[in-house]
Amino acid sequence: MLGSEWFLLTSYSVPLTSVITLATLVLTTVIVFRLFSKRQVNDFGNKFVVITGCDTGFGHETAIRLDKMGVHVLATCLTKEGEQNLKSETSDRLKTFQMDVTNSQQIKDIYEKVKEILPLGQGLWGLVNNAGVYFTAPIEWTPLTKSKRAADVNLWGLMDVTKTFLPLVKKASGRVVNLSSALGRTTLPQSASYSITKYGVEAFSDALRREMRPWGVQVSSIEPGLFKTPLSDAERNIHSLQELWDALSPDLKQEYGEKRLENIKNGMRIVLGSQACADTYKVVDAIVDALKSQRPQARYVLGFDAKLYNLISLLPTSIGDRLLPKFL
């Protein structure tokens, strides 16, 4: 009897030892990662960082924050008005440029200007791809031209800017920070066109992060949930939805019905109006951490809704399809 008990004990001791070893290794890795992630890069105040889409929203706030930290901010805006507004809130150290991320020639022109500004032998520490557009509408209501426009700004423009400025970032072994979204891993009803572009940003960021390791360039995706910004303004999005409805064929209008239109509008007023998080500084904090930390995260998931959608994306599709309507 003793022999059989000893056999059972010894036969199970190896797996138990392996589990303990693995758990210790995981715990040690987590502790070391957290310690390193809190360490910050040296001489951050003398770094040069390019930020796109600084007219309003996250780009505008990030430019102001970094300027106050002493960083040399090179901010691009879509409009002259955006440039003027940003200049009025920042120091003379910050430089602004007018640039449309869908215009390759403008991107190249700004690249040459940035090269002239950088001190001799110094590269670009950070590139923050923030410029983007947002709208929500059913697939059948959305003209292909509008979906293509969203992709031109949110995805192809982001890639064009990154590829153009990458030589300067590689020179500094710097950072690329891409503004993605919680909808880059989960797609909600009426979000197809927007989600498609953000899924693309996630794929591009993953590939770039892995390809840039030999040059020491680190790449982070910022994945915010719904925050209060001009892009997520409820009335602006409702107006855009009404324009799409007005352009529909009589057959589609009859098929969907006015009641469906009003239901979507009411949902937008609730979600975009009252449920959007006002703490936009949390997104700015994540962008700054991605630039300043010695070990930035590959992904920054921000907001309860973002964490929820992230969890749902890991579930079997059939379960996610049933859960999402309950949370919406």
Secondary structure, 3 states (H helix, E strand, C coil): CHHHHHHHHHHHHHHHHHHHHHHHHHHHHHHHHHHHHHCECCCHHHCEEEECCCCCHHHHHHHHHHHHCCCEEEEEECCHHHHHHHHCCCCCCCEEEECCCCCHHHHHHHHHHHHHHCCCCCCCCEEEECCCCCCCCCHHHCCHHHHHHHHHHHHHHHHHHHHHHHHHHHHHCCEEEEECCHHHCCCCCCCHHHHHHHHHHHHHHHHHHHHCHHHCCEEEEEEECCECCHHHCHHHHHHHHHHHHHCCCHHHHHHHHHHHHHHHHHHHHHHHHHHCECCCHHHHHHHHHHHHECCCCCEEEECHHHHHHHHHHCCCHHHHHHHHHHHC
